[in-house]
């Protein structure tokens, strides 16, 4: 179990800009120790899990160009200019 001192709790509170009263220090100290112990346990378990390696898997595929007739797609555009969609401007000129 990770042990945290009163000084460390006060330092964490100061860095976090959190005001704590003297009667809250033990309560916070206990909870911080529990969180750190839990995190250490999770890390320990995570190291035991064997993840499949993706280093030898080729995720890159060659692009292929497929010719598609333009008119069926462009006929769905509310506004068009030639073979281009006209959309509202989002940037100031």
MARKOLPA-917775 format. One record per atom (N, C-alpha, C): residue in one letter; chain; z, x, y. Coordinates in steps of 0.1 Angstrom, whole numbers. Layout:
// MARKOLPA-917775
SITE, code, unit, pz, px, py
SITE, A, A, Z, X, Y
...
// end
This chain:
// MARKOLPA-917775
SITE, code, unit, pz, px, py
SITE, X, A, 0, 8, -12
SITE, X, A, 0, 0, 0
SITE, X, A, 0, 9, 12
SITE, X, A, -8, 5, 22
SITE, X, A, -9, 13, 34
SITE, X, A, 3, 9, 43
SITE, X, A, 9, 20, 48
SITE, X, A, 21, 18, 57
SITE, X, A, 17, 21, 71
SITE, X, A, 20, 11, 80
SITE, X, A, 17, 13, 94
SITE, X, A, 31, 14, 102
SITE, X, A, 31, 23, 111
SITE, X, A, 43, 24, 119
SITE, X, A, 43, 15, 131
SITE, X, A, 55, 13, 137
SITE, X, A, 56, 5, 149
SITE, X, A, 48, 10, 160
SITE, X, A, 47, 24, 161
SITE, X, A, 39, 30, 172
SITE, X, A, 24, 27, 170
SITE, X, A, 20, 27, 158
SITE, X, A, 6, 23, 155
SITE, X, A, 3, 9, 159
SITE, X, A, 12, 0, 156
SITE, X, A, 10, -14, 160
SITE, X, A, 9, -15, 175
SITE, X, A, 18, -8, 182
SITE, X, A, 18, -8, 197
SITE, X, A, 5, -2, 203
SITE, X, A, 0, 9, 196
SITE, X, A, -12, 15, 201
SITE, X, A, -24, 6, 199
SITE, X, A, -25, -1, 187
SITE, X, A, -35, -10, 184
SITE, X, A, -35, -22, 194
SITE, X, A, -23, -27, 197
SITE, X, A, -22, -37, 207
SITE, X, A, -26, -33, 221
SITE, X, A, -23, -21, 225
SITE, X, A, -27, -15, 238
SITE, X, A, -42, -14, 239
SITE, X, A, -48, -8, 228
SITE, X, A, -63, -6, 228
SITE, X, A, -70, -20, 228
SITE, X, A, -64, -29, 221
SITE, X, A, -70, -43, 221
SITE, X, A, -67, -51, 233
SITE, X, A, -58, -46, 241
SITE, X, A, -54, -53, 253
SITE, X, A, -47, -66, 250
SITE, X, A, -38, -65, 240
SITE, X, A, -31, -77, 235
SITE, X, A, -16, -74, 238
SITE, X, A, -10, -84, 245
SITE, X, A, 4, -83, 248
SITE, X, A, 12, -88, 236
SITE, X, A, 21, -80, 231
SITE, X, A, 30, -85, 220
SITE, X, A, 44, -82, 224
SITE, X, A, 53, -91, 219
SITE, X, A, 67, -90, 222
SITE, X, A, 74, -82, 210
SITE, X, A, 85, -76, 213
SITE, X, A, 92, -68, 203
SITE, X, A, 95, -76, 190
SITE, X, A, 98, -89, 191
SITE, X, A, 101, -97, 180
SITE, X, A, 89, -100, 171
SITE, X, A, 76, -97, 176
SITE, X, A, 64, -100, 169
SITE, X, A, 59, -87, 161
SITE, X, A, 65, -76, 165
SITE, X, A, 59, -63, 159
SITE, X, A, 60, -63, 144
SITE, X, A, 71, -66, 138
SITE, X, A, 73, -66, 123
SITE, X, A, 63, -75, 117
SITE, X, A, 62, -87, 122
SITE, X, A, 53, -97, 117
SITE, X, A, 38, -92, 117
SITE, X, A, 34, -86, 128
SITE, X, A, 21, -81, 129
SITE, X, A, 19, -69, 120
SITE, X, A, 29, -60, 119
SITE, X, A, 29, -48, 111
SITE, X, A, 27, -52, 96
SITE, X, A, 34, -62, 92
SITE, X, A, 33, -67, 78
SITE, X, A, 19, -72, 75
SITE, X, A, 13, -80, 84
SITE, X, A, 0, -85, 82
SITE, X, A, -11, -75, 83
SITE, X, A, -10, -65, 92
SITE, X, A, -19, -54, 92
SITE, X, A, -19, -46, 79
SITE, X, A, -7, -44, 74
SITE, X, A, -6, -36, 61
SITE, X, A, -12, -44, 50
SITE, X, A, -11, -57, 50
SITE, X, A, -17, -66, 39
SITE, X, A, -32, -65, 40
SITE, X, A, -37, -66, 53
SITE, X, A, -52, -66, 55
SITE, X, A, -57, -52, 50
SITE, X, A, -51, -41, 54
SITE, X, A, -56, -28, 50
SITE, X, A, -55, -26, 35
SITE, X, A, -44, -31, 29
SITE, X, A, -43, -30, 14
SITE, X, A, -54, -38, 7
SITE, X, A, -57, -50, 12
SITE, X, A, -68, -58, 7
SITE, X, A, -81, -51, 8
SITE, X, A, -84, -45, 20
SITE, X, A, -96, -38, 23
SITE, X, A, -98, -26, 13
SITE, X, A, -87, -19, 11
SITE, X, A, -87, -8, 2
SITE, X, A, -90, -12, -12
SITE, X, A, -85, -24, -16
SITE, X, A, -87, -29, -30
SITE, X, A, -102, -33, -31
SITE, X, A, -107, -40, -21
SITE, X, A, -121, -44, -21
SITE, X, A, -130, -32, -22
SITE, X, A, -127, -22, -15
SITE, X, A, -135, -9, -15
SITE, X, A, -135, -3, -29
SITE, X, A, -123, -3, -35
SITE, X, A, -121, 3, -48
SITE, X, A, -130, -4, -58
SITE, X, A, -129, -18, -57
SITE, X, A, -137, -26, -67
SITE, X, A, -152, -24, -64
SITE, X, A, -156, -23, -52
SITE, X, A, -170, -22, -48
SITE, X, A, -176, -9, -53
SITE, X, A, -168, 1, -54
SITE, X, A, -172, 14, -60
SITE, X, A, -175, 14, -75
SITE, X, A, -169, 4, -81
SITE, X, A, -170, 3, -96
SITE, X, A, -183, -5, -99
SITE, X, A, -188, -13, -90
SITE, X, A, -199, -21, -93
SITE, X, A, -212, -13, -92
SITE, X, A, -220, -14, -102
SITE, X, A, -232, -6, -103
SITE, X, A, -244, -14, -98
SITE, X, A, -249, -11, -86
SITE, X, A, -260, -18, -80
SITE, X, A, -273, -13, -86
SITE, X, A, -283, -21, -88
SITE, X, A, -296, -16, -92
SITE, X, A, -302, -8, -81
SITE, X, A, -309, 2, -85
SITE, X, A, -315, 11, -75
SITE, X, A, -329, 5, -72
SITE, X, A, -332, 4, -59
SITE, X, A, -345, 0, -55
SITE, X, A, -354, 11, -50
SITE, X, A, -350, 23, -53
SITE, X, A, -357, 35, -49
SITE, X, A, -371, 37, -55
SITE, X, A, -372, 32, -68
SITE, X, A, -384, 34, -75
SITE, X, A, -393, 21, -75
SITE, X, A, -389, 12, -67
SITE, X, A, -397, -1, -66
SITE, X, A, -406, 0, -54
SITE, X, A, -419, -2, -56
SITE, X, A, -428, -2, -45
SITE, X, A, -428, -16, -39
SITE, X, A, -422, -16, -27
SITE, X, A, -422, -29, -20
SITE, X, A, -434, -31, -10
SITE, X, A, -442, -20, -9
SITE, X, A, -453, -21, 0
SITE, X, A, -465, -25, -8
SITE, X, A, -472, -35, -3
SITE, X, A, -484, -39, -10
SITE, X, A, -496, -38, 0
SITE, X, A, -507, -36, -6
SITE, X, A, -519, -34, 3
SITE, X, A, -523, -48, 9
SITE, X, A, -526, -48, 22
SITE, X, A, -530, -60, 28
SITE, X, A, -544, -64, 23
SITE, X, A, -546, -77, 23
SITE, X, A, -559, -81, 19
SITE, X, A, -564, -91, 29
SITE, X, A, -576, -90, 33
SITE, X, A, -582, -99, 44
SITE, X, A, -589, -110, 37
SITE, X, A, -585, -122, 41
SITE, X, A, -591, -134, 35
SITE, X, A, -598, -141, 46
SITE, X, A, -610, -144, 44
SITE, X, A, -619, -151, 54
SITE, X, A, -616, -166, 53
SITE, X, A, -613, -172, 65
SITE, X, A, -609, -186, 65
SITE, X, A, -618, -192, 76
SITE, X, A, -623, -204, 74
SITE, X, A, -631, -210, 85
SITE, X, A, -622, -214, 97
SITE, X, A, -626, -210, 109
SITE, X, A, -618, -212, 121
SITE, X, A, -616, -226, 126
SITE, X, A, -627, -234, 125
SITE, X, A, -627, -247, 131
SITE, X, A, -616, -257, 126
SITE, X, A, -613, -257, 113
SITE, X, A, -603, -267, 108
SITE, X, A, -589, -263, 114
SITE, X, A, -586, -251, 117
SITE, X, A, -574, -247, 123
SITE, X, A, -574, -250, 138
SITE, X, A, -585, -246, 145
SITE, X, A, -586, -247, 159
SITE, X, A, -586, -262, 163
SITE, X, A, -591, -270, 154
SITE, X, A, -592, -285, 157
SITE, X, A, -578, -291, 159
SITE, X, A, -568, -285, 154
SITE, X, A, -554, -290, 155
SITE, X, A, -548, -286, 168
SITE, X, A, -554, -277, 175
SITE, X, A, -547, -272, 187
SITE, X, A, -548, -282, 198
SITE, X, A, -537, -285, 205
SITE, X, A, -538, -295, 216
SITE, X, A, -547, -290, 228
SITE, X, A, -546, -277, 231
SITE, X, A, -554, -271, 241
SITE, X, A, -560, -258, 236
SITE, X, A, -572, -256, 238
SITE, X, A, -578, -243, 233
SITE, X, A, -589, -238, 243
SITE, X, A, -591, -226, 242
SITE, X, A, -601, -219, 250
SITE, X, A, -610, -211, 241
SITE, X, A, -621, -215, 237
SITE, X, A, -629, -208, 227
SITE, X, A, -622, -208, 214
SITE, X, A, -620, -196, 208
SITE, X, A, -613, -195, 195
SITE, X, A, -598, -191, 197
SITE, X, A, -592, -194, 209
SITE, X, A, -578, -191, 212
SITE, X, A, -570, -203, 215
SITE, X, A, -558, -203, 211
SITE, X, A, -548, -214, 215
SITE, X, A, -544, -211, 229
SITE, X, A, -542, -222, 237
SITE, X, A, -537, -221, 250
SITE, X, A, -522, -225, 250
SITE, X, A, -513, -217, 254
SITE, X, A, -499, -220, 253
SITE, X, A, -493, -219, 267
SITE, X, A, -482, -225, 270
SITE, X, A, -475, -224, 283
SITE, X, A, -471, -209, 286
SITE, X, A, -472, -205, 298
SITE, X, A, -468, -192, 302
SITE, X, A, -453, -191, 302
SITE, X, A, -448, -180, 297
SITE, X, A, -433, -178, 297
SITE, X, A, -429, -167, 306
SITE, X, A, -438, -159, 310
SITE, X, A, -435, -148, 319
SITE, X, A, -440, -150, 333
SITE, X, A, -432, -145, 343
SITE, X, A, -437, -146, 357
SITE, X, A, -447, -136, 359
SITE, X, A, -457, -139, 368
SITE, X, A, -467, -129, 371
SITE, X, A, -462, -120, 381
// end
